[in-house]
Every structure is written in C-alpha cells, then in structure tokens.
C-alpha cells in the first residue's frame, strides 16, 4: 500500500457490505411514494428495493421486488423501511396496486415492521404549512408517534415534508374548495424555509437519509421542515449536511432565502 495514500473509508468491501442492504417502501402508490421508489431504485445503493403491494404486480425492473402485504406478518429481509404518508393521489391503475397506508395505521404498521426485523424506520409525514405548531415541527406530534418511538427501533426518523393543502378525492363541495383555498393562502405567512420542497427533491432526501441511517448513532429524530428546506437548497450537497445532523454535529448557518414580493 502506498504510505502517501490514506485508506478509503468507503472501500469497495465497505461499499459491498452497505450495498447488501434491502430497503422496503410502504406507500409507493402516491406521487411522493412513487418518487421515493424511483429514487431508491435509481440510486443503485441498495441490493434490492421492495415495495408493499395490495395486489399482484408484474415486475421487469432489476433490483425491484413487489412484496405482498400478507408477507408483512412474517420475517422480513429489509432492515430499513420507509413509510410514506401523503395527501396527493393519482388515478393510476398501476399505482393502485401499492399499499397506501393511512396515518391512523402508523402504530400497527410500525409494530408489524419491527416484529418482522426492521430496525431502521423513516416516516415521511406531510403537513400543511402554518398549521403545525412550532414545538411539534421538531418533536413528536402525536400519541401515535410516541407509541412508535417506544417500540425499540434502533433508528427512528420522522421527516416532516410541508405540503400545500388541496382538496382530495373525487367530487367536492363548495365548502371543501373554499377551505382548500383559504389554507393555500396561509402559505404567504410561512417563512420560505418552511415552504414545500419539490417532490423529486423530497424523495432524494428521503432515500439519502434511509441510506445514512445505518451509520448514524441510534435514537429517535425529527427532521423539521426548515432543515428539510435547508438540505434541499444546500449548495454543497445535502449528503454532508444530513450526515452532520444525524451525528449531531454543528450545522452551518441557514442560507438566506430570496425575498418574496
């Protein structure tokens, strides 16, 4: 070995060991969920990427494995899982094949994942800007989240992704449309660092976090919307910023957002 060359911390053997990871995506049927699945497959970081499906799904993608929902009650090969909750839905027959979890199902779903062998869990939780109290943006926001935190995951991370409120479902009445419009106007009162981040970028950050969790100290964390925004707009790349945050190192000062007029 050349004494002038330092050993590569991410050697080929280390990369192979990390590359043997299996990632399970629950909620891959929505807009953000589909983006997370696509990013995980495109990153080539995981040996396999599984997605929980409610009905048979033909597969021709290398490295992708549809996982029937019934197998969730047995031993799982994935040690890392991502649960994606989102409001956005698409009328797509293929997307309907994926399991779409409801927020109320979080404790039960997390318990089944933990029992199956998942040790690292990342939960993507959407919220409407200006409606989530400041104290809850960087802490556990519900009793259900507290129950999951007590289940004993080695790594548990809640990623709060700001989303503009929109009317969901099929036909909606005038009252629902008016409420959606009123909520959308609140976005002007929200600091830019807490504004929604593009779906593709949120997916990239979610996969980056899922990848880095393995080497991070154990614990329960909440990625608040302002830090998500900072990572999404990091000029030096989000990987280093997220790595510092996961290891509780000092973070660089937030970038000054552009003025809105």
C-alpha positions in Angstrom: 0.0 0.0 0.0 1.3 3.5 -0.9 2.0 5.1 2.5 1.1 8.5 1.0 -2.4 7.4 0.2 -4.9 7.3 3.1 -7.2 4.2 3.2 -10.5 4.9 1.7 -13.2 4.8 4.4 -15.7 3.8 1.8 -13.6 1.0 0.4 -15.0 -1.4 -2.2 -15.6 -4.0 0.6 -17.4 -1.5 2.7 -19.5 -0.5 -0.3 -20.4 -4.1 -1.0 -21.4 -4.6 2.7 -23.6 -1.4 2.6 -24.9 -2.3 -0.9 -26.3 -5.5 0.5 -29.0 -3.5 2.2 -32.6 -4.2 1.4 -35.0 -1.2 1.5 -38.7 -1.6 2.0 -41.0 1.2 0.8 -44.5 1.3 2.2 -46.8 3.8 0.4 -45.2 3.8 -3.0 -48.6 4.4 -4.8 -48.8 8.1 -4.3 -47.0 11.0 -6.0 -44.2 11.2 -3.4 -44.2 7.5 -2.7 -43.6 6.7 -6.4 -40.8 9.3 -6.4 -39.2 7.7 -3.4 -39.4 4.3 -5.0 -37.9 5.6 -8.3 -35.1 7.4 -6.5 -34.2 4.3 -4.4 -34.1 2.1 -7.5 -32.1 4.7 -9.5 -29.6 5.3 -6.7 -28.1 1.8 -7.1 -27.2 1.9 -3.4 -29.5 -0.9 -2.3 -29.2 -4.5 -3.3 -32.9 -4.7 -3.6 -35.8 -2.3 -3.2 -39.1 -3.8 -2.1 -42.5 -2.1 -2.2 -45.5 -3.3 -0.3 -48.3 -4.2 -2.7 -52.0 -5.0 -2.2 -52.4 -6.9 -5.4 -50.1 -8.8 -7.8 -47.8 -6.5 -9.8 -45.7 -7.6 -12.8 -42.1 -6.7 -12.4 -39.3 -6.3 -15.0 -37.1 -3.9 -13.1 -33.8 -5.2 -11.9 -33.4 -4.9 -8.1 -37.1 -4.3 -7.6 -39.3 -6.7 -5.7 -43.1 -6.3 -5.0 -43.8 -7.6 -1.5 -47.3 -8.9 -1.0 -49.0 -7.3 2.1 -49.6 -10.8 3.6 -45.8 -11.3 4.0 -45.6 -8.3 6.3 -46.6 -10.6 9.2 -43.5 -12.9 8.7 -39.8 -12.4 8.8 -38.7 -9.5 6.5 -35.4 -9.3 4.7 -35.3 -5.5 4.9 -33.7 -3.9 8.0 -34.6 -0.4 6.7 -38.1 0.7 5.8 -39.7 4.0 4.6 -43.3 4.7 5.3 -44.7 7.5 3.1 -47.9 9.2 4.1 -49.2 11.8 1.7 -52.3 13.7 0.6 -51.6 13.6 -3.2 -53.2 10.8 -5.1 -53.2 9.8 -8.7 -55.8 7.9 -10.7 -53.4 5.3 -12.0 -54.2 1.6 -12.1 -50.6 0.6 -11.5 -50.3 2.9 -8.5 -53.4 1.3 -7.0 -51.5 -2.0 -6.7 -49.4 -0.5 -4.0 -50.5 -0.4 -0.3 -51.4 3.2 0.7 -51.2 3.5 4.4 -53.4 5.8 6.4 -51.9 7.9 9.2 -54.1 6.2 11.8 -52.4 2.9 10.8 -48.9 4.0 11.8 -48.6 2.3 15.2 -49.9 -1.1 13.9 -47.8 -0.9 10.7 -44.7 0.1 12.6 -45.3 -2.8 15.1 -45.5 -5.3 12.3 -42.4 -4.0 10.6 -40.5 -4.1 13.9 -41.7 -7.7 14.6 -40.5 -8.7 11.1 -37.0 -7.5 11.7 -36.9 -3.9 10.6 -34.5 -1.9 12.7 -34.4 1.4 10.9 -37.6 3.2 10.1 -38.1 6.5 8.3 -41.6 8.0 8.3 -42.4 10.8 5.8 -45.3 12.9 7.3 -46.9 15.6 5.3 -48.4 18.7 6.9 -49.9 22.0 5.8 -47.7 25.0 6.3 -48.7 27.3 9.2 -51.0 24.7 10.8 -48.4 22.7 12.7 -47.3 24.4 16.0 -43.7 25.3 16.2 -43.0 23.0 19.1 -44.2 20.0 17.1 -42.2 20.7 14.0 -39.0 19.3 15.6 -40.7 16.9 18.1 -43.2 14.1 18.3 -46.5 15.5 17.1 -49.0 12.8 18.3 -49.5 10.0 20.7 -49.2 7.6 17.8 -45.7 8.9 17.0 -44.8 8.5 20.7 -46.0 4.9 20.6 -43.8 4.1 17.7 -40.9 5.8 19.4 -41.3 3.4 22.3 -41.2 0.2 20.1 -37.4 -0.1 20.2 -36.3 0.7 16.7 -32.6 1.3 16.6 -33.2 4.3 14.3 -36.5 6.1 14.0 -36.8 9.3 11.9 -39.8 11.4 11.2 -39.4 13.6 8.2 -41.9 16.4 8.1 -42.5 17.4 4.5 -44.6 20.6 4.1 -47.3 20.3 1.5 -49.9 22.8 0.4 -53.4 21.8 1.4 -55.5 20.7 -1.6 -58.9 19.1 -1.9 -58.7 15.3 -2.2 -60.8 12.7 -3.6 -63.5 12.9 -6.3 -66.3 15.5 -6.3 -66.0 18.0 -3.5 -68.5 20.6 -2.4 -68.1 24.4 -2.4 -67.2 24.3 1.3 -64.2 22.0 0.8 -63.0 24.1 -2.1 -63.2 27.3 -0.1 -61.4 25.7 2.8 -58.6 24.4 0.5 -58.3 27.9 -1.0 -58.1 29.5 2.5 -55.5 27.1 3.6 -53.4 27.7 0.5 -53.4 31.5 1.2 -51.7 30.8 4.6 -48.6 29.8 2.6 -47.8 33.5 2.2 -47.5 33.8 6.0 -45.0 30.9 6.3 -41.2 31.6 6.2 -39.7 30.4 2.9 -37.5 27.8 4.7 -40.7 26.0 5.7 -42.3 26.2 2.3 -43.0 22.9 0.4 -40.0 21.4 -1.4 -40.3 19.8 -4.8 -41.5 16.2 -4.6 -38.5 14.9 -6.5 -36.1 16.6 -4.1 -38.0 15.4 -1.0 -37.7 11.8 -2.5 -33.9 12.3 -2.9 -33.5 13.4 0.6 -35.6 10.6 2.0 -33.5 8.0 0.2 -30.3 9.7 1.3 -31.5 9.6 4.9 -32.5 6.0 4.6 -29.0 5.2 3.3 -27.2 7.1 6.0 -29.3 5.8 9.0 -27.2 2.6 9.1 -24.1 4.5 10.2 -25.8 7.1 12.4 -26.0 6.9 16.2 -29.1 5.2 17.5 -32.1 7.2 18.5 -35.3 8.9 17.6 -35.1 12.1 15.4 -37.5 14.5 13.7 -36.3 16.4 10.6 -38.2 19.7 10.8 -39.5 21.5 7.7 -36.9 24.3 7.9 -34.0 21.8 8.0 -35.5 19.9 5.1 -35.7 23.1 3.1 -32.0 23.9 4.0 -30.9 20.5 2.9 -32.9 20.7 -0.3 -31.2 24.0 -1.2 -27.7 23.2 0.1 -25.1 24.5 -2.3 -22.6 21.9 -1.1 -24.9 18.9 -1.4 -27.4 17.6 1.1 -25.4 14.5 2.0 -22.9 16.2 4.2 -25.5 18.4 5.9 -27.7 15.4 6.7 -24.7 13.4 7.9 -23.8 16.2 10.3 -27.3 16.4 11.5 -27.6 12.7 12.1 -24.4 12.7 14.0 -25.4 15.8 16.0 -22.5 17.9 14.7 -22.7 21.7 14.4 -24.6 22.7 11.3 -23.8 25.6 9.0 -26.0 28.7 9.4 -29.1 28.6 7.2 -28.9 30.2 3.8 -30.7 33.4 3.5 -33.9 32.8 1.4 -34.7 35.0 -1.5 -37.1 37.9 -0.8 -40.7 37.4 -1.9 -42.5 40.4 -3.2 
